[in-house]
Every structure is written in structure tokens, then in C-alpha cells.
Amino acid sequence: MKKVKNIIVFIFFVGMILSGCGKTIQSAEAENSSLKAENTRLKEENNIVGSYKDNQDKAAIVLNSNGTGRYVYADPTAPDTDDQLTWQKDTDNSFTIKLNDSNVTSPLTGKLSKGKLILSGDSNWNTEIFNKTRESLNLDNFLAKNKSKNESSQTTNSNTMNQSEDTNTGNSHPKLADGTDVYSLPLSDSRNPDSAKQRKLMEIAGDPQYRNSDGSMNDEGRALSSSIQATFHQPQ
């Protein structure tokens, strides 16, 4: 009888031990699964390869796995920007991007943050924030679509300004529908007639052909800039 009791106690303790081991194994498996999921998420977040677009600025970029890519921008006042590029990884979520564009002389920095690509550069580059697209982006179609929107918007703005100019004979400056003088708008606003001139000045400033060996602007560059600046609207 004593042997039977001992066997029952032994079986009980073995069962307790096996139960504890089972829970430990399940806990370890759950932890490993969680770590794998986190590693997968981090790899996806740190992978810059793919298509990105900025609908607000009408720009888009595609980055290929071989370190090449293409950047486009549907310019509302000048020819579209369509540049080939190369990129390389610097840190976990920081990348150096070089555009094949004489007007962009400094490399750009790309940073990934929660599915967004933040593209920044020197003082001649406006920081852009791109959203990653689920599918591959056709940049030719993107340019054509946004160029069409730009042209339609320019036509509407032109008609609005002409109508305002006719009804405001006391001031020959074109005005928006709400009476705003277009020359009072920031130069970054394409509705300001001087906006395209300002962009041209920036292009001249970044063009190597208008630079001396020490980096200063040469006589040709200064003359061209001065001729453009002379056409800017002068406040009355």
C-alpha cells in the first residue's frame, strides 16, 4: 500500500513538472514569434526600395534595389523635372540620394519614418515628404496626370485674374477672386507672376556654368541674374 502511495505522489510531481515545462515552452515560442514579427517590421521600415509620391507638391520618386532610381516633379510654371538618380544606405533609416541634375549640386538625405520618405537637402531644396505606394508607380503617367491638372489650374487662375483686372480699373494689377493682388502672394506661389523668375534665379545660382573656380558667380551669371531681377514687380 505504501508503494502505491509513493507511485501516486511520483506521478503527481512528474505531471506538475511537465505542465510547467509546457507553459515555459509556449511562453518561449510566443516570445520568439513576437521577436520575429518585430524584426520583419523593422526590416520593412528600413527598406527604402519602392515607389513614393507627394501629391501636394506633385512629385514622385522610385528607388530600385540596385541603387538607382528616378525623381520627377510636375512644375506648374516651368518644364517638368525628370532626373535619374543613385542612392546608398548610410544608417538604419538614413540614405544618401544623388540626382543627375546640374541644378542640384549637393546630395540629398532620405530618411524613412513610418512608411514615409523625408527628402531634404541644402538651402536650394525644399524638404519633401513622400508616402510609400502599395504598388509600383508609373512616373510617366504621374507626370502626365499632374501636368494636366497644372495646366487646367493655370487657365482658371488666368481667367479669374483677368476678370478681376477688368473690374478693378483703379489698379491694373491682376487680382484673385477675393481681391488679393497677385504680386502680394509669396514668390513660392505659382500665381505670383514673379514666381517663375525667382525659380530661374535659383537655377542660375546652382548652375556650374555661371560659377568661377572659387565658387563665386561669374560675370555672365551676374549679368543674367540682374536682367531677370530688373523685370520683377516693384511695389508702388
ChimeraX commands (.cxc) that place a marker at each C-alpha (Angstrom):
marker #1 position 0.00,0.00,0.00 radius 0.5
marker #1 position 2.87,2.33,0.82 radius 0.5
marker #1 position 4.44,1.62,-2.60 radius 0.5
marker #1 position 1.17,2.57,-4.32 radius 0.5
marker #1 position 1.05,5.88,-2.46 radius 0.5
marker #1 position 4.65,6.61,-3.42 radius 0.5
marker #1 position 3.88,5.90,-7.08 radius 0.5
marker #1 position 0.86,8.23,-6.99 radius 0.5
marker #1 position 2.94,11.03,-5.43 radius 0.5
marker #1 position 5.70,10.47,-8.03 radius 0.5
marker #1 position 3.21,10.63,-10.91 radius 0.5
marker #1 position 1.71,13.83,-9.42 radius 0.5
marker #1 position 5.09,15.57,-9.25 radius 0.5
marker #1 position 6.03,14.44,-12.76 radius 0.5
marker #1 position 2.75,15.86,-14.04 radius 0.5
marker #1 position 3.43,19.18,-12.31 radius 0.5
marker #1 position 6.92,19.34,-13.82 radius 0.5
marker #1 position 5.68,18.52,-17.33 radius 0.5
marker #1 position 2.89,21.10,-17.01 radius 0.5
marker #1 position 5.42,23.77,-16.04 radius 0.5
marker #1 position 7.70,22.82,-18.92 radius 0.5
marker #1 position 4.80,23.04,-21.35 radius 0.5
marker #1 position 3.95,26.56,-20.22 radius 0.5
marker #1 position 7.61,27.58,-20.45 radius 0.5
marker #1 position 7.87,26.23,-23.99 radius 0.5
marker #1 position 4.65,28.01,-25.03 radius 0.5
marker #1 position 5.91,31.25,-23.49 radius 0.5
marker #1 position 9.24,30.94,-25.29 radius 0.5
marker #1 position 7.51,30.21,-28.61 radius 0.5
marker #1 position 5.25,33.24,-28.19 radius 0.5
marker #1 position 8.25,35.46,-27.38 radius 0.5
marker #1 position 10.17,34.17,-30.41 radius 0.5
marker #1 position 7.16,34.77,-32.63 radius 0.5
marker #1 position 6.88,38.32,-31.33 radius 0.5
marker #1 position 10.58,38.96,-31.94 radius 0.5
marker #1 position 10.35,37.60,-35.49 radius 0.5
marker #1 position 7.37,39.86,-36.21 radius 0.5
marker #1 position 9.25,42.88,-34.82 radius 0.5
marker #1 position 12.34,42.06,-36.89 radius 0.5
marker #1 position 10.22,41.74,-40.01 radius 0.5
marker #1 position 8.56,45.08,-39.30 radius 0.5
marker #1 position 11.92,46.81,-38.77 radius 0.5
marker #1 position 13.31,45.34,-41.99 radius 0.5
marker #1 position 10.31,46.60,-43.94 radius 0.5
marker #1 position 10.57,50.06,-42.38 radius 0.5
marker #1 position 14.29,50.27,-43.16 radius 0.5
marker #1 position 13.86,49.10,-46.75 radius 0.5
marker #1 position 13.86,52.19,-48.99 radius 0.5
marker #1 position 13.20,50.27,-52.20 radius 0.5
marker #1 position 9.81,51.13,-53.71 radius 0.5
marker #1 position 7.66,53.94,-55.09 radius 0.5
marker #1 position 6.79,57.15,-53.27 radius 0.5
marker #1 position 4.68,60.19,-54.14 radius 0.5
marker #1 position 3.94,63.63,-52.77 radius 0.5
marker #1 position 0.55,64.63,-54.15 radius 0.5
marker #1 position 0.71,68.07,-52.56 radius 0.5
marker #1 position 3.94,69.08,-54.34 radius 0.5
marker #1 position 3.16,66.87,-57.37 radius 0.5
marker #1 position 6.45,64.99,-57.06 radius 0.5
marker #1 position 7.25,61.29,-57.06 radius 0.5
marker #1 position 10.30,59.06,-56.73 radius 0.5
marker #1 position 11.09,55.42,-57.47 radius 0.5
marker #1 position 14.06,53.71,-55.80 radius 0.5
marker #1 position 15.31,50.43,-57.24 radius 0.5
marker #1 position 17.06,47.60,-55.41 radius 0.5
marker #1 position 20.26,48.09,-57.47 radius 0.5
marker #1 position 20.88,51.59,-56.06 radius 0.5
marker #1 position 19.37,53.52,-58.96 radius 0.5
marker #1 position 16.09,55.39,-59.31 radius 0.5
marker #1 position 14.20,58.30,-60.81 radius 0.5
marker #1 position 12.71,61.53,-59.45 radius 0.5
marker #1 position 10.01,63.59,-61.19 radius 0.5
marker #1 position 8.25,66.86,-60.40 radius 0.5
marker #1 position 5.34,68.37,-62.36 radius 0.5
marker #1 position 6.40,72.03,-62.33 radius 0.5
marker #1 position 3.42,74.41,-62.67 radius 0.5
marker #1 position 5.48,77.28,-64.16 radius 0.5
marker #1 position 8.48,75.66,-65.89 radius 0.5
marker #1 position 9.48,72.44,-67.67 radius 0.5
marker #1 position 8.99,69.31,-65.60 radius 0.5
marker #1 position 11.87,67.88,-63.58 radius 0.5
marker #1 position 12.73,64.33,-64.61 radius 0.5
marker #1 position 16.03,63.11,-63.10 radius 0.5
marker #1 position 17.80,59.79,-62.87 radius 0.5
marker #1 position 19.45,59.14,-59.50 radius 0.5
marker #1 position 21.63,56.86,-57.42 radius 0.5
marker #1 position 21.25,56.05,-53.73 radius 0.5
marker #1 position 23.16,54.31,-50.97 radius 0.5
marker #1 position 22.42,53.36,-47.38 radius 0.5
marker #1 position 24.14,55.29,-44.58 radius 0.5
marker #1 position 22.46,54.10,-41.36 radius 0.5
marker #1 position 19.42,52.01,-40.49 radius 0.5
marker #1 position 16.96,54.61,-41.78 radius 0.5
marker #1 position 19.14,57.25,-43.48 radius 0.5
marker #1 position 20.19,57.25,-47.14 radius 0.5
marker #1 position 22.24,59.46,-49.47 radius 0.5
marker #1 position 20.49,60.25,-52.76 radius 0.5
marker #1 position 22.25,61.94,-55.69 radius 0.5
marker #1 position 20.20,63.40,-58.53 radius 0.5
marker #1 position 21.69,63.54,-62.01 radius 0.5
marker #1 position 20.78,67.24,-62.26 radius 0.5
marker #1 position 23.18,70.18,-62.75 radius 0.5
marker #1 position 20.84,72.37,-60.69 radius 0.5
marker #1 position 21.10,70.08,-57.65 radius 0.5
marker #1 position 24.80,70.13,-56.80 radius 0.5
marker #1 position 24.58,68.71,-53.27 radius 0.5
marker #1 position 23.47,65.18,-52.31 radius 0.5
marker #1 position 20.05,64.79,-50.71 radius 0.5
marker #1 position 19.32,62.93,-47.50 radius 0.5
marker #1 position 16.46,60.47,-47.39 radius 0.5
marker #1 position 15.04,59.25,-44.09 radius 0.5
marker #1 position 12.35,56.64,-43.53 radius 0.5
marker #1 position 9.69,57.13,-40.88 radius 0.5
marker #1 position 6.56,55.00,-40.59 radius 0.5
marker #1 position 6.07,54.43,-44.31 radius 0.5
marker #1 position 7.12,57.95,-45.29 radius 0.5
marker #1 position 10.27,59.11,-47.08 radius 0.5
marker #1 position 11.53,62.52,-45.96 radius 0.5
marker #1 position 13.81,64.06,-48.59 radius 0.5
marker #1 position 15.93,67.04,-47.53 radius 0.5
marker #1 position 18.91,68.95,-48.91 radius 0.5
marker #1 position 20.65,72.32,-48.78 radius 0.5
marker #1 position 19.03,75.77,-48.84 radius 0.5
marker #1 position 18.13,75.36,-52.53 radius 0.5
marker #1 position 15.96,72.29,-51.83 radius 0.5
marker #1 position 12.56,72.36,-50.17 radius 0.5
marker #1 position 12.09,69.39,-47.84 radius 0.5
marker #1 position 9.58,66.94,-49.31 radius 0.5
marker #1 position 7.58,64.22,-47.57 radius 0.5
marker #1 position 6.59,61.25,-49.72 radius 0.5
marker #1 position 4.11,58.50,-48.91 radius 0.5
marker #1 position 5.04,54.97,-49.98 radius 0.5
marker #1 position 2.66,53.47,-52.52 radius 0.5
marker #1 position 1.38,49.92,-52.28 radius 0.5
marker #1 position 2.05,49.24,-55.96 radius 0.5
marker #1 position 4.78,50.22,-58.42 radius 0.5
marker #1 position 4.33,53.79,-59.67 radius 0.5
marker #1 position 4.44,54.69,-63.39 radius 0.5
marker #1 position 6.26,58.04,-63.31 radius 0.5
marker #1 position 5.39,58.93,-66.92 radius 0.5
marker #1 position 1.68,58.59,-66.13 radius 0.5
marker #1 position 2.19,60.53,-62.89 radius 0.5
marker #1 position 3.77,63.46,-64.75 radius 0.5
marker #1 position 1.13,63.48,-67.47 radius 0.5
marker #1 position -1.72,63.40,-64.94 radius 0.5
marker #1 position -0.34,66.20,-62.77 radius 0.5
marker #1 position 0.77,68.34,-65.71 radius 0.5
marker #1 position -2.80,68.24,-66.99 radius 0.5
marker #1 position -4.06,69.41,-63.60 radius 0.5
marker #1 position -1.49,72.22,-63.52 radius 0.5
marker #1 position -2.47,73.50,-66.95 radius 0.5
marker #1 position -6.14,73.44,-66.04 radius 0.5
marker #1 position -5.44,75.32,-62.80 radius 0.5
marker #1 position -3.34,77.93,-64.62 radius 0.5
marker #1 position -6.12,78.55,-67.13 radius 0.5
marker #1 position -8.64,79.03,-64.32 radius 0.5
marker #1 position -6.34,81.36,-62.42 radius 0.5
marker #1 position -5.63,83.38,-65.56 radius 0.5
marker #1 position -9.32,83.83,-66.30 radius 0.5
marker #1 position -10.01,84.80,-62.69 radius 0.5
marker #1 position -7.21,87.37,-62.67 radius 0.5
marker #1 position -8.32,88.88,-65.98 radius 0.5
marker #1 position -11.86,89.27,-64.73 radius 0.5
marker #1 position -10.63,90.92,-61.55 radius 0.5
marker #1 position -8.41,93.27,-63.53 radius 0.5
marker #1 position -11.36,94.43,-65.65 radius 0.5
marker #1 position -13.49,95.16,-62.61 radius 0.5
marker #1 position -10.72,96.98,-60.72 radius 0.5
marker #1 position -9.81,99.78,-63.11 radius 0.5
marker #1 position -8.20,101.75,-60.29 radius 0.5
marker #1 position -5.34,99.20,-60.14 radius 0.5
marker #1 position -4.03,97.45,-63.22 radius 0.5
marker #1 position -2.51,94.59,-61.22 radius 0.5
marker #1 position -4.30,91.27,-61.75 radius 0.5
marker #1 position -6.29,90.16,-58.72 radius 0.5
marker #1 position -7.74,86.93,-57.44 radius 0.5
marker #1 position -11.46,86.43,-57.00 radius 0.5
marker #1 position -11.24,87.65,-53.40 radius 0.5
marker #1 position -9.48,90.85,-54.46 radius 0.5
marker #1 position -5.97,89.76,-53.46 radius 0.5
marker #1 position -3.24,91.40,-55.54 radius 0.5
marker #1 position -1.26,88.54,-57.13 radius 0.5
marker #1 position 2.01,90.40,-56.52 radius 0.5
marker #1 position 1.33,90.26,-52.78 radius 0.5
marker #1 position 1.46,86.47,-52.86 radius 0.5
marker #1 position 4.71,84.71,-51.81 radius 0.5
marker #1 position 7.19,84.02,-54.59 radius 0.5
marker #1 position 6.72,80.31,-53.86 radius 0.5
marker #1 position 3.10,80.66,-55.04 radius 0.5
marker #1 position 2.87,79.97,-58.79 radius 0.5
marker #1 position 0.05,82.55,-59.10 radius 0.5
marker #1 position 2.56,85.32,-58.48 radius 0.5
marker #1 position 3.93,86.29,-61.94 radius 0.5
marker #1 position 7.41,86.67,-60.43 radius 0.5
marker #1 position 7.41,83.08,-59.16 radius 0.5
marker #1 position 8.90,81.62,-62.35 radius 0.5
marker #1 position 11.54,84.38,-62.41 radius 0.5
marker #1 position 12.59,83.52,-58.86 radius 0.5
marker #1 position 12.92,79.85,-59.81 radius 0.5
marker #1 position 15.09,80.85,-62.78 radius 0.5
marker #1 position 17.36,82.85,-60.46 radius 0.5
marker #1 position 17.77,79.77,-58.25 radius 0.5
marker #1 position 18.63,77.66,-61.30 radius 0.5
marker #1 position 21.31,80.17,-62.33 radius 0.5
marker #1 position 22.74,80.21,-58.81 radius 0.5
marker #1 position 23.13,76.44,-58.85 radius 0.5
marker #1 position 24.41,76.10,-62.44 radius 0.5
marker #1 position 28.19,75.39,-62.61 radius 0.5
marker #1 position 28.49,77.25,-65.91 radius 0.5
marker #1 position 27.79,80.51,-64.09 radius 0.5
marker #1 position 30.40,79.88,-61.38 radius 0.5
marker #1 position 34.07,80.80,-61.08 radius 0.5
marker #1 position 36.59,78.27,-59.85 radius 0.5
marker #1 position 36.32,79.70,-56.31 radius 0.5
marker #1 position 32.56,79.16,-56.27 radius 0.5
marker #1 position 31.56,82.80,-56.78 radius 0.5
marker #1 position 29.18,83.80,-59.57 radius 0.5
marker #1 position 30.90,84.80,-62.81 radius 0.5
marker #1 position 30.17,87.89,-64.92 radius 0.5
marker #1 position 27.76,86.04,-67.20 radius 0.5
marker #1 position 25.79,84.75,-64.24 radius 0.5
marker #1 position 25.61,88.18,-62.58 radius 0.5
marker #1 position 24.51,89.83,-65.80 radius 0.5
marker #1 position 21.81,87.25,-66.43 radius 0.5
marker #1 position 20.58,87.45,-62.83 radius 0.5
marker #1 position 20.49,91.25,-62.95 radius 0.5
marker #1 position 18.47,91.23,-66.17 radius 0.5
marker #1 position 15.90,88.92,-64.58 radius 0.5
marker #1 position 15.77,90.86,-61.31 radius 0.5
marker #1 position 15.09,94.07,-63.27 radius 0.5
marker #1 position 11.81,92.56,-64.51 radius 0.5
marker #1 position 10.50,91.84,-61.01 radius 0.5
marker #1 position 7.45,93.81,-59.90 radius 0.5
marker #1 position 8.36,96.95,-57.99 radius 0.5
marker #1 position 5.90,97.96,-55.22 radius 0.5
marker #1 position 4.18,101.27,-55.92 radius 0.5
marker link #1:1,2 radius 0.2
marker link #1:2,3 radius 0.2
marker link #1:3,4 radius 0.2
marker link #1:4,5 radius 0.2
marker link #1:5,6 radius 0.2
marker link #1:6,7 radius 0.2
marker link #1:7,8 radius 0.2
marker link #1:8,9 radius 0.2
marker link #1:9,10 radius 0.2
marker link #1:10,11 radius 0.2
marker link #1:11,12 radius 0.2
marker link #1:12,13 radius 0.2
marker link #1:13,14 radius 0.2
marker link #1:14,15 radius 0.2
marker link #1:15,16 radius 0.2
marker link #1:16,17 radius 0.2
marker link #1:17,18 radius 0.2
marker link #1:18,19 radius 0.2
marker link #1:19,20 radius 0.2
marker link #1:20,21 radius 0.2
marker link #1:21,22 radius 0.2
marker link #1:22,23 radius 0.2
marker link #1:23,24 radius 0.2
marker link #1:24,25 radius 0.2
marker link #1:25,26 radius 0.2
marker link #1:26,27 radius 0.2
marker link #1:27,28 radius 0.2
marker link #1:28,29 radius 0.2
marker link #1:29,30 radius 0.2
marker link #1:30,31 radius 0.2
marker link #1:31,32 radius 0.2
marker link #1:32,33 radius 0.2
marker link #1:33,34 radius 0.2
marker link #1:34,35 radius 0.2
marker link #1:35,36 radius 0.2
marker link #1:36,37 radius 0.2
marker link #1:37,38 radius 0.2
marker link #1:38,39 radius 0.2
marker link #1:39,40 radius 0.2
marker link #1:40,41 radius 0.2
marker link #1:41,42 radius 0.2
marker link #1:42,43 radius 0.2
marker link #1:43,44 radius 0.2
marker link #1:44,45 radius 0.2
marker link #1:45,46 radius 0.2
marker link #1:46,47 radius 0.2
marker link #1:47,48 radius 0.2
marker link #1:48,49 radius 0.2
marker link #1:49,50 radius 0.2
marker link #1:50,51 radius 0.2
marker link #1:51,52 radius 0.2
marker link #1:52,53 radius 0.2
marker link #1:53,54 radius 0.2
marker link #1:54,55 radius 0.2
marker link #1:55,56 radius 0.2
marker link #1:56,57 radius 0.2
marker link #1:57,58 radius 0.2
marker link #1:58,59 radius 0.2
marker link #1:59,60 radius 0.2
marker link #1:60,61 radius 0.2
marker link #1:61,62 radius 0.2
marker link #1:62,63 radius 0.2
marker link #1:63,64 radius 0.2
marker link #1:64,65 radius 0.2
marker link #1:65,66 radius 0.2
marker link #1:66,67 radius 0.2
marker link #1:67,68 radius 0.2
marker link #1:68,69 radius 0.2
marker link #1:69,70 radius 0.2
marker link #1:70,71 radius 0.2
marker link #1:71,72 radius 0.2
marker link #1:72,73 radius 0.2
marker link #1:73,74 radius 0.2
marker link #1:74,75 radius 0.2
marker link #1:75,76 radius 0.2
marker link #1:76,77 radius 0.2
marker link #1:77,78 radius 0.2
marker link #1:78,79 radius 0.2
marker link #1:79,80 radius 0.2
marker link #1:80,81 radius 0.2
marker link #1:81,82 radius 0.2
marker link #1:82,83 radius 0.2
marker link #1:83,84 radius 0.2
marker link #1:84,85 radius 0.2
marker link #1:85,86 radius 0.2
marker link #1:86,87 radius 0.2
marker link #1:87,88 radius 0.2
marker link #1:88,89 radius 0.2
marker link #1:89,90 radius 0.2
marker link #1:90,91 radius 0.2
marker link #1:91,92 radius 0.2
marker link #1:92,93 radius 0.2
marker link #1:93,94 radius 0.2
marker link #1:94,95 radius 0.2
marker link #1:95,96 radius 0.2
marker link #1:96,97 radius 0.2
marker link #1:97,98 radius 0.2
marker link #1:98,99 radius 0.2
marker link #1:99,100 radius 0.2
marker link #1:100,101 radius 0.2
marker link #1:101,102 radius 0.2
marker link #1:102,103 radius 0.2
marker link #1:103,104 radius 0.2
marker link #1:104,105 radius 0.2
marker link #1:105,106 radius 0.2
marker link #1:106,107 radius 0.2
marker link #1:107,108 radius 0.2
marker link #1:108,109 radius 0.2
marker link #1:109,110 radius 0.2
marker link #1:110,111 radius 0.2
marker link #1:111,112 radius 0.2
marker link #1:112,113 radius 0.2
marker link #1:113,114 radius 0.2
marker link #1:114,115 radius 0.2
marker link #1:115,116 radius 0.2
marker link #1:116,117 radius 0.2
marker link #1:117,118 radius 0.2
marker link #1:118,119 radius 0.2
marker link #1:119,120 radius 0.2
marker link #1:120,121 radius 0.2
marker link #1:121,122 radius 0.2
marker link #1:122,123 radius 0.2
marker link #1:123,124 radius 0.2
marker link #1:124,125 radius 0.2
marker link #1:125,126 radius 0.2
marker link #1:126,127 radius 0.2
marker link #1:127,128 radius 0.2
marker link #1:128,129 radius 0.2
marker link #1:129,130 radius 0.2
marker link #1:130,131 radius 0.2
marker link #1:131,132 radius 0.2
marker link #1:132,133 radius 0.2
marker link #1:133,134 radius 0.2
marker link #1:134,135 radius 0.2
marker link #1:135,136 radius 0.2
marker link #1:136,137 radius 0.2
marker link #1:137,138 radius 0.2
marker link #1:138,139 radius 0.2
marker link #1:139,140 radius 0.2
marker link #1:140,141 radius 0.2
marker link #1:141,142 radius 0.2
marker link #1:142,143 radius 0.2
marker link #1:143,144 radius 0.2
marker link #1:144,145 radius 0.2
marker link #1:145,146 radius 0.2
marker link #1:146,147 radius 0.2
marker link #1:147,148 radius 0.2
marker link #1:148,149 radius 0.2
marker link #1:149,150 radius 0.2
marker link #1:150,151 radius 0.2
marker link #1:151,152 radius 0.2
marker link #1:152,153 radius 0.2
marker link #1:153,154 radius 0.2
marker link #1:154,155 radius 0.2
marker link #1:155,156 radius 0.2
marker link #1:156,157 radius 0.2
marker link #1:157,158 radius 0.2
marker link #1:158,159 radius 0.2
marker link #1:159,160 radius 0.2
marker link #1:160,161 radius 0.2
marker link #1:161,162 radius 0.2
marker link #1:162,163 radius 0.2
marker link #1:163,164 radius 0.2
marker link #1:164,165 radius 0.2
marker link #1:165,166 radius 0.2
marker link #1:166,167 radius 0.2
marker link #1:167,168 radius 0.2
marker link #1:168,169 radius 0.2
marker link #1:169,170 radius 0.2
marker link #1:170,171 radius 0.2
marker link #1:171,172 radius 0.2
marker link #1:172,173 radius 0.2
marker link #1:173,174 radius 0.2
marker link #1:174,175 radius 0.2
marker link #1:175,176 radius 0.2
marker link #1:176,177 radius 0.2
marker link #1:177,178 radius 0.2
marker link #1:178,179 radius 0.2
marker link #1:179,180 radius 0.2
marker link #1:180,181 radius 0.2
marker link #1:181,182 radius 0.2
marker link #1:182,183 radius 0.2
marker link #1:183,184 radius 0.2
marker link #1:184,185 radius 0.2
marker link #1:185,186 radius 0.2
marker link #1:186,187 radius 0.2
marker link #1:187,188 radius 0.2
marker link #1:188,189 radius 0.2
marker link #1:189,190 radius 0.2
marker link #1:190,191 radius 0.2
marker link #1:191,192 radius 0.2
marker link #1:192,193 radius 0.2
marker link #1:193,194 radius 0.2
marker link #1:194,195 radius 0.2
marker link #1:195,196 radius 0.2
marker link #1:196,197 radius 0.2
marker link #1:197,198 radius 0.2
marker link #1:198,199 radius 0.2
marker link #1:199,200 radius 0.2
marker link #1:200,201 radius 0.2
marker link #1:201,202 radius 0.2
marker link #1:202,203 radius 0.2
marker link #1:203,204 radius 0.2
marker link #1:204,205 radius 0.2
marker link #1:205,206 radius 0.2
marker link #1:206,207 radius 0.2
marker link #1:207,208 radius 0.2
marker link #1:208,209 radius 0.2
marker link #1:209,210 radius 0.2
marker link #1:210,211 radius 0.2
marker link #1:211,212 radius 0.2
marker link #1:212,213 radius 0.2
marker link #1:213,214 radius 0.2
marker link #1:214,215 radius 0.2
marker link #1:215,216 radius 0.2
marker link #1:216,217 radius 0.2
marker link #1:217,218 radius 0.2
marker link #1:218,219 radius 0.2
marker link #1:219,220 radius 0.2
marker link #1:220,221 radius 0.2
marker link #1:221,222 radius 0.2
marker link #1:222,223 radius 0.2
marker link #1:223,224 radius 0.2
marker link #1:224,225 radius 0.2
marker link #1:225,226 radius 0.2
marker link #1:226,227 radius 0.2
marker link #1:227,228 radius 0.2
marker link #1:228,229 radius 0.2
marker link #1:229,230 radius 0.2
marker link #1:230,231 radius 0.2
marker link #1:231,232 radius 0.2
marker link #1:232,233 radius 0.2
marker link #1:233,234 radius 0.2
marker link #1:234,235 radius 0.2
marker link #1:235,236 radius 0.2
view
